[in-house]
Each structure stands twice: as C-alpha cells, then as structure tokens.
C-alpha cells in the first residue's frame, strides 16, 4: 500500500439566511463520487496555499477566505484502476466564497452542486465526510 497526502476545503457561501456547501463530483480512478475540493500539495506550499490553489484549479474561484480556527483531517483507503492500494490522508480547511461566484469545473470533475447541509448529507457517501461537514456547519453557526 502506498500513502498519499491531500489538502482541501469545505467551500461554503451564505445565501439569504442559509448556508450552502459546494460539492464536486469526481470522475477519477473509475469512481464517480461526490466530495469536497482537494488535491496534492505542490513543492513547499503551505496548507493555505494548497487550499487556495486547489479551489482555484477545481472551481475557477480565485477569491477565497480561509476561516481561521477550523481544521479537520480524514483518512481512507481506496484502490486505483491498476489495482494499487492507497492510504490517503486529507487535511481540510473551511473556506468562504462570495454568493455570486461562478463555477468553472476542472477536467477531473463532471458536476458540481451547491447544497444545504441536509442535501449534502444525503449526497455524500461516507460517514466521515458527513461528520466533518457537521463540524463545519456548527463552526459557521457559532462564529
């Protein structure tokens, strides 16, 4: 088994009196699942630099506000198309974007969706994704 590290973001926007979260549908490694923005760090990038770059590359959004005080980690195993088994460690920050930002998806995604926390919990497949989203939502409400 090989190890991979990724950094990512739970991207949200406030719309009227509600909060919406951005989910991306990945189409890598033969999988077709919804997740948060994430990717590998390049060179000696800091966590924040990687997160801002990945949000820009994957969504086209360049104006990102990182919410200080929120950081979560998730780890999972998956298998690539060639049979290689991978343990992936992902560090996630919470990022706020403007309510009218336009999305321009990268080639690694097929769809995007802005959704309420209730919708997200129905769409997301994995328990740890839902738990981290709950923590992010509580953080936003208490801020």
N, CA, C and O of each residue as an XYZ file, in Angstrom:
572
protein
N       0.848     -1.182      0.000
C       0.000      0.000      0.000
C       0.894      1.246      0.000
O       1.890      1.322      0.720
N       0.508      2.209     -0.826
C       1.237      3.471     -0.861
C       0.441      4.530     -0.089
O      -0.754      4.363      0.152
N       1.110      5.611      0.291
C       0.456      6.700      1.018
C       0.397      7.947      0.146
O       1.327      8.247     -0.602
N      -0.701      8.655      0.258
C      -0.867      9.940     -0.418
C      -1.353     10.964      0.603
O      -2.043     10.630      1.567
N      -0.978     12.211      0.370
C      -1.420     13.317      1.202
C      -2.172     14.300      0.323
O      -1.753     14.598     -0.796
N      -3.275     14.794      0.836
C      -4.037     15.808      0.111
C      -4.466     16.889      1.083
O      -4.547     16.678      2.293
N      -4.736     18.044      0.518
C      -5.241     19.183      1.277
C      -6.470     19.689      0.545
O      -6.521     19.682     -0.685
N      -7.445     20.121      1.299
C      -8.665     20.532      0.636
C      -9.478     21.517      1.439
O      -9.042     22.044      2.463
N     -10.684     21.747      0.933
C     -11.543     22.772      1.515
C     -12.994     22.344      1.515
O     -13.495     21.724      0.577
N     -13.643     22.700      2.601
C     -15.096     22.685      2.617
C     -15.470     24.112      2.230
O     -15.298     25.045      3.014
N     -15.974     24.266      1.034
C     -16.295     25.591      0.487
C     -17.759     25.898      0.794
O     -18.640     25.078      0.533
N     -18.013     27.082      1.349
C     -19.395     27.468      1.613
C     -19.632     28.910      1.205
O     -18.709     29.704      1.023
N     -20.910     29.206      1.073
C     -21.349     30.577      0.836
C     -22.631     30.797      1.628
O     -23.395     29.867      1.884
N     -22.840     32.033      2.001
C     -24.090     32.382      2.675
C     -25.020     32.955      1.618
O     -24.662     33.859      0.864
N     -26.216     32.406      1.590
C     -27.207     32.858      0.625
C     -28.485     33.159      1.381
O     -29.095     32.270      1.975
N     -28.881     34.416      1.353
C     -30.008     34.886      2.151
C     -29.727     34.539      3.616
O     -28.737     35.010      4.175
N     -30.561     33.745      4.232
C     -30.371     33.392      5.641
C     -29.827     31.971      5.809
O     -29.815     31.443      6.921
N     -29.383     31.356      4.725
C     -28.930     29.975      4.812
C     -27.468     29.836      4.373
O     -26.869     30.765      3.831
N     -26.922     28.655      4.621
C     -25.561     28.319      4.226
C     -25.635     27.207      3.187
O     -26.365     26.231      3.357
N     -24.873     27.364      2.110
C     -24.779     26.332      1.079
C     -23.331     25.875      0.970
O     -22.397     26.668      1.091
N     -23.171     24.577      0.739
C     -21.851     23.978      0.617
C     -21.653     23.505     -0.814
O     -22.596     23.080     -1.482
N     -20.407     23.588     -1.273
C     -20.077     23.170     -2.626
C     -19.564     21.734     -2.615
O     -18.603     21.406     -1.919
N     -20.218     20.893     -3.392
C     -19.768     19.518     -3.586
C     -19.372     19.342     -5.047
O     -20.006     19.888     -5.950
N     -18.310     18.568     -5.258
C     -17.836     18.271     -6.610
C     -17.958     16.784     -6.860
O     -17.684     15.971     -5.977
N     -18.370     16.430     -8.068
C     -18.459     15.015     -8.436
C     -17.179     14.638     -9.169
O     -16.911     15.106    -10.276
N     -16.399     13.778     -8.522
C     -15.115     13.335     -9.075
C     -15.342     12.211    -10.063
O     -16.285     11.431     -9.933
N     -14.471     12.137    -11.050
C     -14.550     11.038    -12.006
C     -13.195     10.374    -12.214
O     -12.901      9.885    -13.305
N     -12.371     10.356    -11.171
C     -11.051      9.748    -11.243
C     -11.093      8.301    -10.777
O     -11.987      7.894    -10.034
N     -10.129      7.551    -11.219
C      -9.904      6.175    -10.777
C     -11.145      5.298    -10.933
O     -11.356      4.366    -10.158
N     -11.955      5.602    -11.931
C     -13.140      4.797    -12.185
C     -14.247      5.019    -11.170
O     -15.281      4.352    -11.220
N     -14.039      5.946    -10.256
C     -15.067      6.227     -9.255
C     -15.885      7.412     -9.734
O     -15.453      8.192    -10.582
N     -17.041      7.522     -9.185
C     -17.953      8.581     -9.575
C     -18.654      9.057     -8.310
O     -19.833      8.767     -8.106
N     -17.937      9.785     -7.462
C     -18.489     10.137     -6.165
C     -18.378     11.638     -5.893
O     -17.596     12.349     -6.523
N     -19.186     12.094     -4.935
C     -19.193     13.487     -4.521
C     -18.221     13.676     -3.362
O     -18.091     12.813     -2.494
N     -17.541     14.823     -3.366
C     -16.587     15.100     -2.299
C     -16.342     16.605     -2.245
O     -16.924     17.381     -3.003
N     -15.463     16.988     -1.322
C     -15.036     18.372     -1.201
C     -13.856     18.616     -2.144
O     -13.286     17.669     -2.686
N     -13.494     19.873     -2.337
C     -12.304     20.234     -3.106
C     -11.083     19.650     -2.403
O     -10.939     19.780     -1.187
N     -10.199     19.003     -3.175
C      -8.955     18.516     -2.563
C      -7.941     18.181     -3.634
O      -8.282     17.921     -4.787
N      -6.670     18.193     -3.216
C      -5.594     17.850     -4.130
C      -4.267     17.803     -3.406
O      -4.158     18.183     -2.240
N      -3.269     17.335     -4.114
C      -1.933     17.176     -3.536
C      -1.199     18.513     -3.474
O      -1.345     19.352     -4.363
N      -0.411     18.702     -2.420
C       0.415     19.920     -2.356
C       1.511     19.877     -3.419
O       1.973     18.805     -3.809
N       1.915     21.054     -3.876
C       2.989     21.165     -4.867
C       4.195     21.830     -4.214
O       4.076     22.895     -3.609
N       5.343     21.200     -4.339
C       6.571     21.772     -3.794
C       6.468     22.013     -2.312
O       6.060     21.134     -1.553
N       6.842     23.214     -1.901
C       6.844     23.566     -0.481
C       5.653     24.439     -0.099
O       5.755     25.274      0.800
N       4.529     24.249     -0.776
C       3.333     25.026     -0.471
C       2.902     24.828      0.978
O       3.018     23.736      1.534
N       2.410     25.887      1.566
C       1.779     25.780      2.881
C       0.390     25.168      2.687
O      -0.109     25.064      1.566
N      -0.216     24.770      3.794
C      -1.574     24.237      3.750
C      -2.515     25.244      3.095
O      -3.302     24.885      2.220
N      -2.435     26.492      3.515
C      -3.324     27.534      2.982
C      -3.090     27.776      1.494
O      -4.045     27.967      0.741
N      -1.833     27.770      1.066
C      -1.520     27.973     -0.356
C      -2.095     26.838     -1.202
O      -2.659     27.078     -2.270
N      -1.951     25.608     -0.723
C      -2.501     24.472     -1.463
C      -4.013     24.578     -1.568
O      -4.585     24.367     -2.637
N      -4.660     24.907     -0.449
C      -6.120     25.004     -0.448
C      -6.597     26.065     -1.434
O      -7.509     25.808     -2.221
N      -6.001     27.242     -1.406
C      -6.414     28.304     -2.331
C      -6.170     27.905     -3.786
O      -7.010     28.158     -4.650
N      -5.024     27.283     -4.058
C      -4.718     26.851     -5.427
C      -5.710     25.794     -5.897
O      -6.226     25.866     -7.013
N      -5.973     24.814     -5.038
C      -6.894     23.737     -5.419
C      -8.307     24.261     -5.654
O      -8.967     23.849     -6.608
N      -8.778     25.160     -4.799
C     -10.107     25.752     -5.014
C     -10.123     26.453     -6.370
O     -11.075     26.305     -7.135
N      -9.074     27.215     -6.668
C      -8.996     27.904     -7.956
C      -8.953     26.951     -9.129
O      -9.681     27.133    -10.104
N      -8.102     25.928     -9.047
C      -7.966     24.983    -10.159
C      -9.236     24.163    -10.381
O      -9.626     23.925    -11.524
N      -9.874     23.736     -9.310
C     -11.009     22.829     -9.447
C     -12.342     23.526     -9.677
O     -13.273     22.922    -10.209
N     -12.442     24.815     -9.273
C     -13.731     25.502     -9.378
C     -13.673     26.804    -10.163
O     -14.709     27.320    -10.580
N     -12.469     27.344    -10.370
C     -12.343     28.642    -11.011
C     -12.514     29.807    -10.051
O     -12.389     30.960    -10.462
N     -12.796     29.535     -8.783
C     -12.980     30.602     -7.793
C     -11.618     31.026     -7.259
O     -10.879     30.212     -6.705
N     -11.291     32.302     -7.427
C      -9.996     32.810     -7.001
C     -10.052     33.610     -5.701
O      -9.033     33.783     -5.032
N     -11.233     34.096     -5.346
C     -11.384     34.869     -4.107
C     -11.916     33.945     -3.013
O     -13.105     33.632     -2.961
N     -11.002     33.520     -2.144
C     -11.319     32.550     -1.098
C     -10.905     33.119      0.249
O      -9.793     33.624      0.400
N     -11.794     33.038      1.224
C     -11.477     33.442      2.589
C     -11.365     32.181      3.430
O     -12.323     31.417      3.546
N     -10.192     31.964      4.017
C      -9.998     30.808      4.888
C     -10.477     31.183      6.286
O     -10.063     32.203      6.837
N     -11.342     30.363      6.850
C     -11.894     30.607      8.187
C     -10.914     30.095      9.234
O     -10.725     28.889      9.394
N     -10.303     31.025      9.936
C      -9.308     30.687     10.957
C      -9.943     29.851     12.071
O     -11.070     30.112     12.494
N      -9.211     28.855     12.532
C      -9.670     28.062     13.665
C     -10.369     26.773     13.318
O     -10.744     26.017     14.214
N     -10.556     26.500     12.030
C     -11.191     25.237     11.641
C     -10.201     24.422     10.810
O      -9.725     24.878      9.771
N      -9.904     23.234     11.271
C      -9.067     22.305     10.530
C      -9.504     20.889     10.915
O      -9.631     20.572     12.098
N      -9.730     20.057      9.924
C     -10.154     18.679     10.164
C      -9.344     17.750      9.269
O      -8.857     18.143      8.209
N      -9.215     16.507      9.724
C      -8.478     15.506      8.944
C      -9.336     14.277      8.751
O     -10.126     13.899      9.616
N      -9.163     13.664      7.597
C      -9.816     12.382      7.334
C      -8.816     11.481      6.630
O      -7.956     11.947      5.883
N      -8.940     10.194      6.879
C      -8.076      9.208      6.240
C      -8.958      8.098      5.698
O      -9.948      7.711      6.320
N      -8.588      7.595      4.538
C      -9.338      6.490      3.957
C      -8.440      5.709      3.015
O      -7.374      6.175      2.612
N      -8.890      4.521      2.676
C      -8.174      3.665      1.733
C      -8.999      3.525      0.471
O     -10.228      3.485      0.520
N      -8.317      3.450     -0.659
C      -9.003      3.193     -1.928
C      -8.058      2.442     -2.850
O      -6.874      2.276     -2.558
N      -8.608      1.994     -3.968
C      -7.816      1.251     -4.939
C      -7.907      1.945     -6.294
O      -8.996      2.258     -6.774
N      -6.743      2.181     -6.901
C      -6.691      2.790     -8.227
C      -7.089      1.755     -9.273
O      -7.152      0.560     -8.983
N      -7.360      2.223    -10.496
C      -7.744      1.322    -11.593
C      -6.724      0.212    -11.823
O      -7.097     -0.897    -12.205
N      -5.452      0.491    -11.597
C      -4.398     -0.503    -11.845
C      -4.230     -1.474    -10.683
O      -3.338     -2.322    -10.711
N      -5.082     -1.359     -9.656
C      -5.023     -2.268     -8.526
C      -4.166     -1.792     -7.368
O      -4.111     -2.450     -6.329
N      -3.498     -0.660     -7.531
C      -2.660     -0.131     -6.457
C      -3.544      0.307     -5.291
O      -4.507      1.052     -5.472
N      -3.199     -0.169     -4.090
C      -3.943      0.216     -2.899
C      -3.286      1.455     -2.289
O      -2.063      1.546     -2.187
N      -4.134      2.402     -1.890
C      -3.652      3.695     -1.420
C      -4.300      4.038     -0.081
O      -5.505      3.861      0.098
N      -3.493      4.528      0.851
C      -3.991      5.142      2.081
C      -3.847      6.646      1.890
O      -2.744      7.151      1.679
N      -4.960      7.350      1.965
C      -4.951      8.788      1.712
C      -5.296      9.551      2.987
O      -6.287      9.257      3.655
N      -4.459     10.538      3.311
C      -4.692     11.431      4.435
C      -5.015     12.818      3.880
O      -4.239     13.386      3.112
N      -6.165     13.351      4.277
C      -6.637     14.639      3.766
C      -6.824     15.610      4.925
O      -7.472     15.281      5.919
N      -6.255     16.812      4.795
C      -6.455     17.895      5.759
C      -7.374     18.917      5.103
O      -7.104     19.397      4.002
N      -8.457     19.241      5.791
C      -9.461     20.151      5.245
C      -9.569     21.437      6.053
O      -9.584     21.417      7.284
N      -9.642     22.550      5.339
C      -9.927     23.856      5.932
C     -11.327     24.272      5.508
O     -11.889     23.721      4.561
N     -11.874     25.232      6.203
C     -13.172     25.789      5.866
C     -12.943     27.092      5.116
O     -12.215     27.964      5.591
N     -13.560     27.229      3.946
C     -13.354     28.432      3.135
C     -14.685     29.031      2.711
O     -15.628     28.330      2.343
N     -14.721     30.347      2.776
C     -15.928     31.078      2.386
C     -15.684     31.764      1.053
O     -14.605     32.301      0.800
N     -16.711     31.737      0.202
C     -16.634     32.428     -1.083
C     -17.871     33.318     -1.227
O     -18.853     33.172     -0.500
N     -17.794     34.234     -2.176
C     -18.922     35.127     -2.425
C     -20.129     34.371     -2.943
O     -19.999     33.318     -3.568
N     -21.291     34.913     -2.680
C     -22.519     34.198     -3.047
C     -22.774     34.152     -4.548
O     -23.566     33.331     -5.011
N     -22.122     35.013     -5.312
C     -22.373     35.038     -6.760
C     -21.212     34.490     -7.585
O     -21.170     34.693     -8.798
N     -20.274     33.800     -6.946
C     -19.134     33.247     -7.683
C     -19.605     32.217     -8.708
O     -20.455     31.375     -8.420
N     -19.040     32.301     -9.897
C     -19.363     31.345    -10.961
C     -18.379     30.187    -10.910
O     -17.190     30.388    -10.664
N     -18.871     28.981    -11.140
C     -18.044     27.786    -11.093
C     -17.596     27.405    -12.500
O     -18.393     27.373    -13.438
N     -16.302     27.116    -12.622
C     -15.744     26.589    -13.865
C     -14.973     25.324    -13.475
O     -13.850     25.399    -12.976
N     -15.586     24.171    -13.707
C     -15.013     22.901    -13.260
C     -13.765     22.505    -14.027
O     -13.612     22.811    -15.209
N     -12.877     21.816    -13.322
C     -11.694     21.234    -13.959
C     -12.084     19.933    -14.654
O     -13.212     19.459    -14.521
N     -11.139     19.366    -15.394
C     -11.375     18.118    -16.123
C     -11.619     16.924    -15.210
O     -12.206     15.931    -15.640
N     -11.174     17.004    -13.949
C     -11.324     15.847    -13.064
C     -12.712     15.742    -12.435
O     -12.975     14.830    -11.651
N     -13.596     16.674    -12.776
C     -14.955     16.668    -12.225
C     -15.993     16.650    -13.338
O     -15.773     17.182    -14.426
N     -17.120     16.032    -13.045
C     -18.202     16.000    -14.028
C     -19.342     16.948    -13.666
O     -20.050     17.430    -14.550
N     -19.525     17.218    -12.374
C     -20.622     18.075    -11.926
C     -20.232     18.811    -10.647
O     -19.261     18.464     -9.974
N     -21.018     19.833    -10.336
C     -20.911     20.490     -9.038
C     -22.310     20.772     -8.542
O     -23.270     20.788     -9.313
N     -22.414     20.994     -7.240
C     -23.716     21.294     -6.655
C     -23.529     22.148     -5.412
O     -22.707     21.838     -4.550
N     -24.302     23.230     -5.327
C     -24.412     23.994     -4.087
C     -25.600     23.391     -3.351
O     -26.684     23.263     -3.920
N     -25.402     23.017     -2.083
C     -26.473     22.327     -1.373
C     -26.484     22.697      0.104
O     -25.462     23.071      0.680
N     -27.659     22.584      0.695
C     -27.799     22.777      2.137
C     -27.123     21.604      2.846
O     -26.784     20.597      2.224
N     -26.935     21.750      4.141
C     -26.310     20.651      4.880
C     -27.175     19.392      4.799
O     -26.642     18.286      4.715
N     -28.485     19.544      4.824
C     -29.368     18.379      4.739
C     -29.200     17.661      3.395
O     -29.118     16.434      3.348
N     -29.151     18.432      2.311
C     -28.941     17.834      0.987
C     -27.576     17.151      0.904
O     -27.456     16.045      0.377
N     -26.549     17.825      1.431
C     -25.193     17.271      1.395
C     -25.129     15.925      2.093
O     -24.491     14.995      1.600
N     -25.785     15.820      3.232
C     -25.735     14.575      3.984
C     -26.424     13.432      3.222
O     -26.102     12.263      3.434
N     -27.354     13.766      2.354
C     -27.999     12.740      1.511
C     -27.099     12.354      0.339
O     -27.112     11.206     -0.106
N     -26.317     13.314     -0.161
C     -25.478     13.102     -1.345
C     -24.157     12.411     -0.996
O     -23.720     11.497     -1.695
N     -23.529     12.861      0.095
C     -22.225     12.317      0.469
C     -22.359     10.860      0.896
O     -23.294     10.496      1.608
N     -21.415     10.031      0.453
C     -21.495      8.595      0.705
C     -20.894      8.166      2.028
O     -21.365      7.204      2.635
N     -19.861      8.862      2.491
C     -19.060      8.351      3.581
C     -19.348      9.063      4.898
O     -19.531     10.280      4.944
N     -19.383      8.273      5.961
C     -19.702      8.775      7.294
C     -18.756      9.896      7.725
O     -19.203     10.893      8.293
N     -17.451      9.745      7.464
C     -16.503     10.772      7.910
C     -16.716     12.096      7.186
O     -16.491     13.154      7.772
N     -17.145     12.061      5.920
C     -17.454     13.298      5.193
C     -18.599     14.039      5.895
O     -18.542     15.249      6.113
N     -19.629     13.280      6.237
C     -20.807     13.870      6.883
C     -20.458     14.436      8.260
O     -20.944     15.502      8.639
N     -19.614     13.720      9.005
C     -19.215     14.192     10.333
C     -18.412     15.493     10.249
O     -18.620     16.410     11.043
N     -17.503     15.565      9.291
C     -16.706     16.788      9.121
C     -17.601     17.947      8.680
O     -17.423     19.076      9.135
N     -18.545     17.675      7.809
C     -19.472     18.718      7.367
C     -20.306     19.233      8.548
O     -20.543     20.435      8.663
N     -20.744     18.334      9.415
C     -21.483     18.742     10.626
C     -20.632     19.668     11.489
O     -21.120     20.683     11.984
N     -19.354     19.315     11.668
C     -18.445     20.150     12.460
C     -18.290     21.525     11.815
O     -18.287     22.542     12.508
N     -18.159     21.554     10.482
C     -18.030     22.829      9.767
C     -19.288     23.673      9.956
O     -19.205     24.880     10.183
N     -20.429     23.042      9.862
C     -21.691     23.754      9.999
C     -21.832     24.357     11.410
O     -22.256     25.503     11.553
N     -21.481     23.596     12.429
C     -21.520     24.093     13.800
C     -20.543     25.263     13.984
O     -20.846     26.236     14.674
N     -19.378     25.151     13.361
C     -18.380     26.218     13.430
C     -18.932     27.507     12.817
O     -18.775     28.585     13.392
N     -19.574     27.399     11.656
C     -20.136     28.574     10.977
C     -21.232     29.207     11.825
O     -21.278     30.428     11.981
N     -22.104     28.382     12.367
C     -23.228     28.883     13.170
C     -22.736     29.594     14.425
O     -23.304     30.605     14.839
N     -21.671     29.056     15.027
C     -21.172     29.641     16.270
C     -20.249     30.851     16.049
O     -19.880     31.535     17.004
N     -19.883     31.109     14.799
C     -18.969     32.228     14.506
C     -19.710     33.542     14.388
O     -19.092     34.578     14.145
